[in-house]
Amino acid sequence: MRLLRLNRKKCSPRTAKGGSKIRASRQTIFKVELKFVLSTILALLISSTALADPTVLEGQVTKVRDGDTIEVGRIPIRLNGVSAPEMKEPLGPQSKDFMTDLVMGKRVSCELNGEKTHDRLVGVCYLDGQDIGATVIANGLALDCPRYSGGRYAEYEVEGAAAKITLPGYCQLKTQ
């Protein structure tokens, strides 16, 4: 990272006629240069953010909220494209228990996609290189949420899981 420094030369007041005009014009030039440099820096920051790879968050799982939401440190992460039952629904507690046994206290890596739902960031998380969303689905305790996964987890769904777990309406693919 380069640090840009602006050196502002002090203008000494001139006693000759027109000295104040020279000082005013130097101040005007400095303001224009400052605006240009600041706008260039801002443009670079915006463009580099827009072109950047997804943010990767690595850390220890400190809490499991349910089968599709974990906390890494104090940051809640919603597993993208995974629909686990809520705690009051059939298999909800089992899904949470499975996820707790799988990741609690372990180091994970989450690729965040920049979206946020409620208080949670959205991403795909990995434990030792394995997608934990695919793991919970493959164990029959969650379903693929095709609207957000693009069908990425459909092959991991266990036969009969869809009969026990209700897929929320927001997971349905939109028809045009």
N, C-alpha and C positions, 0 to 999 in steps of 0.2 A: 504494500500500500504506500502510495506516495503522499507525502504531506505537502500541501501547497501553502507557501507563506507569501504574504503580501507585505512588501516594504513600502511604507508611506513616507516619502521624503517630506520633511518639514519645509514649508515655504516661508522664507523670511519676508517680513513686510518691507515693501519698497517705499522709499520716500519720494521717488520720482513719480511724476504724473503717470497714471495708468497702472500703478503697482497693484492696486486692489483687484483690477480686472485680471491680471495675470494669476493672482492667488485664487480667485474665484474659478477661473478656467481650469487650473490644476485640480482643484477640489471636484469640479464637475467631471473631469477626466477620471479621477480616482473613483468616484461613485459609479461611473459607467463601467470601468474595469472591474470593480467589485461585483456589480450586478452580473456581468458576463461570467466571471469566474464562478460565482455561486450558482447561476443557472446551469452552467456546464457541469458542475459537480452534481447537482440535483438530477440532471438528465442522465448522467452516467450511473448514478445510484438506481434510478428507476429502470433503466434498460438492463442493468446487470441483474436486478431482482427479477425482472420479467423473463430473462433468458436462463436463469439459474436452474439447476437440477432441483428435484424435490428436496425439501429439507429432511435430513436424517437426524433422528433423535435417538441417542443411545443412553441406556441407564438401567437401573434396577427397578423391577416392578415392586411397588410398595403397597398396592391395593388392587383388588379385583372387585369391580362393582357388580358385574354379571358376566354372562358368557361372551359378550362382544364388546366390553369396555374394561380397560385396565388403566392404572395410573403408573406412569414412569416418573419416579420422583414424586412431584406434586402435580404433574401434568396429565390430565385425563385424555386418553386416546380411544376413539371409537374405531373399531376394526372395519375398514372399508369393505363393503360388499358381503358382510356377514350378518345374518339375522338369527340371534339366539333368543329363546323365549324369555319373557320378563319373569321376575321372581315369583309372581303370583300365578303364573301359567304352568301347565304341566311341563315337566323337565327343566323349569327355570332354575330351581335350587341345584339340581344335578349338573346343569351346564356351568353354573358359577363354581361349584365344587371342583369340577373337572379343570376349569381354567385356573383355579387357585392352585391345584396340585401341579399343573403344567408349568406355570410361570412365576408364582409368588416367590419373591426374594431373588429371582434370577435376572441376569442381564439380558435385555432384549435390544433389538435395533428396529426402529420404526421409520418407514419412509412416509413422511407426511405429504399430503397432496395439496395443502394450502386451504382446504375447506374446513369449516367449523360447523358443528351441529350442537345446539344448546351450549353447554360449557366445555365441549370436547373437541379436540382437534381430530381430524380424520386421517387414517393411514393404514398401511399394511405393516404388520409387525412380525419379526423373525426371532426365533430362539434357536441358536446354533445353526443358523442358515435355513431353518424350516419355518414355513409360513404358519403361524399359530391359528389363523383363521381357517386354513385348510384342515388343520389337525382337529379342531373342535367340530367342524362339519363332518369329517371322515369318521368321527366317533359317534355320529348320530345325535349330537346335542345342539346343532344349529343348522341353518339352511343357507344356501346361496341366495343373495339378494341381487338378482340380475340387473336391476335398474342401475345399481352402483358398481357392481363387479364386472358387468359386461359378460356375465356367464363364466367368469374365471373359475368359480368353485363348483359348478354344476357336476363335474365328473367326480367330486369328492362326496356328494350326497349319498347317504346310506338308504337303501330301500326301506320304505316304511316310515322314515323320519318325517316326511311331509304329512303323513296321516296323524302324527302326534304333535307337530309344531305348526302353529298358524303363521303363515307368511304375511306380514303387515302389508297393507295396501300400497304404502310408499315404495315397496320393493318391486311392485309389478312394473313391467316394461310399459312405457307409454305408447299407445297406438296413435298413429297419425291420421 
